Amino acid sequence: MADDELQELRDNFYVGNYQKALQICESTTADNDVSQSELGAILARCCLAIPLFDRLKQMQNSDCPGQKASALMAVIMKSRNEAQKASAKERLLDVAKETGDMSTNMLAAIALAMDGSWTEAVQLTKAHPTLEMQTLCVFFCLGCNQVGMAEKQLHEMGNNDDSASCRLATAAVKIATGDPEEAYLTYCDLCTQFPCIEGDDSNTGSVLLQTGKALANMQRGMYTEAVEDLQRAIAAAPADPDVLVNLCCCMTHLQKKDEFQQYYSKLEQVAPTHPYVAKTQSLSNVFARFKASLEA
């Protein structure tokens, strides 16, 4: 096999072709133990993304650290019991520390970022200076509004145009720095290069890539076109919170109140603790209290 036998798998996983990546995992045998461990971890992360929670339950005692970490991540993401989530996070961080496994450290970093522990999350990415970890660091920097740091990290990654993860990071930085046109073209290129189904020339792309195209269009003020991108995404993933949030934003800008309420109600149903829902509800409560004070 080629020196980097898992690159096709990584690329399809990071552009959001999770079903296709899962099929590649199931039909691939790696040439060495390190690659086999990463292969097993990506298979588990596909199950996490699709999601296939029953398969993840079977990985709780796996010898592959990345699979065990994915099973713990499923608890963190799915459980409504805060104590259970906290215990799973603690175990995930312990597994990452004990094994030094790259995939496990990546999930541990994501778990820390989910709680707002950005500094600790970035530190974990530094433990494995792979292209995927560097890409994750770029997104962490953008997540805490450190655009300059994201640009610096992207520059340190060098020119890696063959890597889908690097191109995704570049597109995200382009959006953050006011160059949505270039970002849009990157997402379109990735849709063409990595179809969800082999041989499909519709250039539809994954839910992740369609959402990226929509974000670029929104920043260009092209909300109607953004809605078209998001409609394709929601057809494939009707309960995806990111798609629903962006549809809500588009409907607000297009002043379509009924459509906004439709997508917002769906978002409340599938992701009641989403920050967008929490903030919207808090604003509604403020106005309700103000109205009540006037009527008192």
N, C-alpha and C positions, 0 to 999 in steps of 0.2 A: 504494500500500500504506500501512498504518498506519505511524506514526513508528517503532514498535519491531516491525518485521516478523518478527523471529526469536524473539519471546517464547514462542510456542507450542512452537517447536522446543527452546528452552532448557529450558522447564518439563518437557517429556517426557524430555529427556536427563537432567536432574538427579534426577527421580524414579525413574530406572532403566528407562524404556521405550526401551531402546536400539534394538530392531528397528523400533519405530514411528518413532523419531527419525531413523533411517537412511532410512526410506521418505520422510519429510518432506524430508530433505536432497536426496534424489535427484529429487524432484518440484518443487523450489523454485529460483527464480532471484532472487538478491538485486538490489536497486535501485542499489547503489553498491559501490565496491571494498572498503570497510571491511567491510560486511555480507557480501560475497561471500567475503572472507578468513575471517571467523568461521564462515560456513556450511561452507566447506571443512574448517576445523579440527574442527568438531563432527562432520562426516561421518567424519573420520579417528578421532576419539575414540570414536565408535560402533563402528568396526571394532576398536578396541583393547579395548573393553568386552565385545563379543559372545563371543569374539574372531574376527576375520577376518585372520589374520596374512599370508596371501598378498596381500591387497589392500594391507596396510600396506607390504609389501616394495616394491610398485610406487610408493610415495610417498616413498621415501628421497631422491630428487632432485627432489622437487616444488618448484615456485616458491612454493607456499603455506607459510609458515613453520610454521603449526600442523600441517600434514600431515607435514612433515619431522620436527617435534618428536614427533609421535605414533609415527612409525616408529622413532625413537630410543628412545622410552619402551618400545616393544615389546621391544627388545633388552634394556633394563634389567630388564624384568619376566620375560622368557622365558629368556634365556641362563643357562647354568650356568657359563660361563667368567667368572671374576671380572675378569680383565683386559679382556675385551670389554665387560662391563657398566660398568666404570670409564671406558673410552674413550667409550662411548655417553653416559654422564652428562656427561662433560667437553664433548663436542660439543653436547649439549643446552643446557648452560649458556652456551656460546659463542653459539649461535643466538639464545637469549633476549636476551643482551646486545647482539648485533649488530643485531637487528631491532627490539627493543622491542615485539614483538608480544604482545598480551594473552594469547592462547591458549598461546603458547609459554612465556611467563613463568609461567602457571598450572601447566603440566606440569613446568617446571623447579623450581618451588616444591614440588610434590608429590615430585619426585625427592629434593630436599634433606630433606624431612620423613621420607621412607622411611629415610634414613640417620641420623635423629635430629638433623639440623641445623635445629632448630626456629626459632632466631633468624633465621638467613639466609632460611629459608622465609617467615617472616612479613614480612621486609623486602621480599621480591619481591612479595608481595601488595599492598604499599603503593604499588608503582609504577603500578598500574592500579586506582584506587578504584571499580571497578564493583561492582554488587551481588553478582555471582558471586565476585569476588575477596574481598570482605568476608566472604561466607559461608565461603569456604575458610579465611580467617583465624580465624573462630570455631572451626572444626573443628580447626585446628592448636592453638589454645589448649586445647581439650578434650583433644587428643591428648597434651599434655605436662602434664595435670592442673592447668592454670591456669584454674579455673572462673570466678574473679572477672574475669579478663581477657576471657574469652569473653562473660560477661554485659555487660561494658563495650562490647566490640566490637559486640554485638548491639544495644545501646541506640543506638550511634552510627549504625547502619544505618537507624534510624527505622522507621516503620510501613509495611511493604511487604507487606501480606497477599496481594497479587495475585501475588507471585513465589513459585514453588515452592521455589526455593533458600533464600529467607529463611524460609519456613515449616519447612523441614527443619532449618535452623540453630536456630530457636526450639524445635522439638521436642527436639533433642539437648540444648540447654541445660536444658530442663525436666526431662529425665531426670537430668542431672548435678546439678541442684539439688533433687531430691526431689519432683518433681511429675509422676510418670509417667502419671497419669490424663489430664492435659491433653495430654501428648505422644501418648498412645494415640489420643485423639480427632483430633488433627492428622493422624496417619498414616491413620486411617480416612477422613477427609475427602479426603485426597490420593488414596487408592485409588479413591474414588467419582468424583472430578473427572478423574483421569487413568488411565482403564482401559488395560490393555496393548493390547487390541484395541478399536477404535472400535465402539460399540454394545453392548459387553459390560456387562451390569448385575449381574454376579456380585460386584462389589466386591472381587475377589481382589487386585488390585494387583500391582506388580512384586515381584521377589525382594527388592530393597532395601527397599520399603515393608513387606512381610511380615516381614522381619527386624527392622525398626524397631518394628513392633507387638509382636513377640515380646520385644524388649528391654524395652519398657514393661511388658508383662505379667510378665516375670521380676522386675522391680523391685517390682511390686505383690504378688509372692509367688504369682502365678497361673501356676504352671509347666505345668500340664496345658493351659491355654489357649495358653501360649507354644509348646508342642510342636505344637499344631494349626496355629498360624501358620507354624512352621518346616517342618512336613510339606508345606504348600502350596508353600513356597519351594523345598524340596529336590526336589519333583516337577518343578519348572521348571528347576532348576539342581542336578543331583545331585552335582556336584563343587565347589560353591561353598564355600571354606574358612570364610567367616564363618558360613554356615548350619550347617556341621558343628560348628564350635567351640561355637556356642550350643546345639545339640542335645546335645553332650557335657555342657555345664553343666546343662542341664535334667535329663538322665538322672542326673547326680550328685545333684542335689537330690531327685529322685524315687526315688533308691536303686534304679535299674534298671541293674544292673551289665552284664547281657548286651547291652542296647541301647547302653549307653555304649561298650562294647568294639567294637560294630559300627560306630558312627560315628567312634570314635577311630581304628580301623584304616583306615577310608576317608580320614580326614584325613591320617594318616601317608603314605598312598599318593599323594594328590593335592598335598599341601603339606608335604613332609618338613622344610622349614626354617622352618615357621610357628613363631612364638614360643611358642604354646601347646604344640606338640609338643616343642620344645626344652626347655622348662621341665619338662614331664612326664617326659621321658626323663632329664633331669638328676636329678630326684628319685628316679626308679627306680634310677639308677646309685648314688646315695648310699646307699640302703637295701641295695642289693646288696653294696656294699663293706663296709657295717657288718655285714651277715650273715656275709660271708666272714671278717671280723676276729674274730668270735665263734667261728667254727669252726676258726680257725687254731691 
